[in-house]
């Protein structure tokens, strides 16, 4: 599709576009099982999405997590069966420890950066 054909569609007011999307979402969720419980579930997740959006929580990690969780769960279950249900056996492997360390550093990084910024500001004011 050329840019000349796409450009007029961009000028559609946001309220019209979101209304059309909502109608298609409701119709689609109802059509799957012809049940209004599915519509309520869809609307509930829409509210959760709005809350995440208003809290400025990024969507990318959430989508990746939802996609990779089943795979990770199957692999963890297999590893636990191979180790005889001993979780410490998994953490003795170098790659597992490296990823665990990386995950912990990723979680701790914002706090460490904020502490460093406060320390720099305190040193500059003295």
SVG drawing of the C-alpha trace seen along z (x, -y; Angstrom):
<svg xmlns="http://www.w3.org/2000/svg" viewBox="-24 -24 55 62">
<polyline fill="none" stroke="black" stroke-width="0.4" points="0.0,0.0 1.4,-3.4 1.8,-6.3 -1.0,-8.2 -3.5,-5.6 -2.4,-5.3 -2.2,-9.0 -6.0,-9.7 -6.5,-6.9 -4.1,-8.5 -6.4,-11.6 -9.3,-9.6 -10.2,-11.1 -8.9,-8.9 -12.4,-8.7 -13.8,-7.1 -10.9,-4.7 -11.1,-3.6 -14.9,-3.2 -14.5,-0.9 -11.8,1.1 -14.0,1.6 -16.9,2.8 -14.7,5.3 -13.1,6.5 -16.5,7.0 -18.0,8.8 -14.9,11.0 -14.7,12.0 -18.4,12.8 -18.2,14.7 -15.6,17.2 -17.9,19.0 -21.1,16.9 -20.7,16.0 -20.8,12.7 -18.3,13.9 -15.7,13.7 -16.8,10.1 -16.5,9.3 -13.0,10.9 -12.0,8.9 -13.2,5.6 -11.5,6.5 -8.2,7.0 -8.8,3.7 -9.1,2.0 -5.9,3.7 -4.3,2.4 -5.5,-1.1 -4.1,-1.0 -0.8,0.2 -0.8,-2.6 -1.6,-5.3 1.1,-3.9 3.5,-4.1 4.5,-0.4 6.1,0.7 4.2,3.2 7.2,4.9 8.5,6.9 5.0,7.9 4.4,9.4 7.7,11.1 7.0,12.5 3.6,13.8 5.1,15.4 8.1,17.0 6.6,18.1 5.1,21.4 8.5,22.4 10.4,21.5 7.9,23.4 8.3,26.6 12.1,26.3 12.2,25.6 10.0,28.7 12.3,30.8 15.4,29.5 13.8,30.2 13.0,33.8 16.6,34.3 18.0,32.9 15.7,35.1 13.7,32.0 16.8,30.3 16.6,26.6 20.2,26.0 21.5,28.3 20.1,25.9 21.9,22.9 25.3,24.6 25.5,24.3 27.6,21.3 25.0,20.1 22.2,20.3 24.2,18.3 25.1,15.8 21.5,15.2 20.4,15.0 23.1,12.5 22.1,10.5 18.5,10.5 19.3,9.4 21.5,6.6 18.7,5.5 16.3,5.3 18.8,3.5 20.1,1.1 17.4,-1.7 18.0,-1.8 21.7,-1.9 21.5,-4.7 19.2,-6.8 21.5,-6.4 24.5,-7.4 22.6,-10.5 21.7,-11.5 25.3,-11.1 26.5,-13.2 24.0,-16.0 25.0,-15.9 28.7,-16.1 28.0,-19.1 26.1,-21.1 28.9,-20.7"/>
</svg>
